[in-house]
Amino acid sequence: MSTLILYTSTYGLTERMAKKLGEQIEDKVECLNLMQNRNVDLTQYDKLIIGASIYMGQIQKEMKQFCEANEAEMIKHPIFIFLCCGIEANVGTYLEHAFPKAIIEHSRVRVSFGGELDLNKMKFLHRTITKMMIKNSEKTGQLLPNPKYEAIEGLAKIINTDII
Ligand SMILES: Cc1cc2nc3c(=O)[nH]c(=O)nc-3n(C[C@H](O)[C@H](O)[C@H](O)COP(=O)(O)O)c2cc1C
């Protein structure tokens, strides 16, 4: 059995979470960053995990385009989806906008791994937006996002016990 983790990540949280998840999966696992390489033969893998992060309500275009182009092959495999994002309550809407309907409906699990805001890594525009978000959350008392490491363990357990 082999599992492929396809991911896109702008500032690295989704990449970190993808690799941590990969360490907990009992099959042979490969991780592929679609922002660096989209050349992959999906027929070589049994299970597919897809992970992306949310910016202004959208996932990275590389993931969106890959799923649209490869939908027919992807849905021949069990699919597990995770998102990294700041607003948990919006995960359902983000998923709907991010992935083709057939992939969402076919996926066995859709889960949020939380988010991270690291001002030091961000380009100017993102830093400015994030500072505004932080100020706003101080006013409203809304909590800032944190990575949900426990959710990785939960997803790994499901994938490890999932029978094709
Ligand atoms: C400029 C900016 C816009 C963001 N927009 C959203 C958003 O619309 N919804 C949301 O839930 N999280 C949003 N986030 C939070 C990111 O999804 C979160 O920081 C995530 O951990 C990023 O993962 P990455 O490092 O893998 O790219 C935003 C973050 C930044 C910096």
The ligand as an ORCA input file, in Angstrom:
! r2SCAN-3c Opt
* xyz 0 1
  C      -3.069     37.484      4.351
  C      -3.756     36.330      5.010
  C      -5.074     36.026      4.699
  C      -5.724     34.945      5.311
  N      -7.015     34.704      4.994
  C      -7.684     33.730      5.663
  C      -9.066     33.508      5.419
  O      -9.695     34.108      4.550
  N      -9.678     32.566      6.169
  C      -9.041     31.828      7.123
  O      -9.673     30.997      7.761
  N      -7.715     31.988      7.347
  C      -7.027     32.928      6.645
  N      -5.696     33.111      6.874
  C      -4.994     32.236      7.819
  C      -4.169     31.163      7.076
  O      -5.008     30.231      6.426
  C      -3.269     30.455      8.099
  O      -2.300     31.395      8.488
  C      -2.611     29.172      7.621
  O      -1.952     28.599      8.719
  C      -1.611     29.387      6.505
  O      -0.989     28.153      6.183
  P       0.354     28.046      5.324
  O       1.488     28.565      6.193
  O       0.513     26.619      5.005
  O       0.147     28.859      4.072
  C      -5.019     34.149      6.256
  C      -3.689     34.440      6.548
  C      -3.046     35.509      5.941
  C      -1.613     35.793      6.282
*
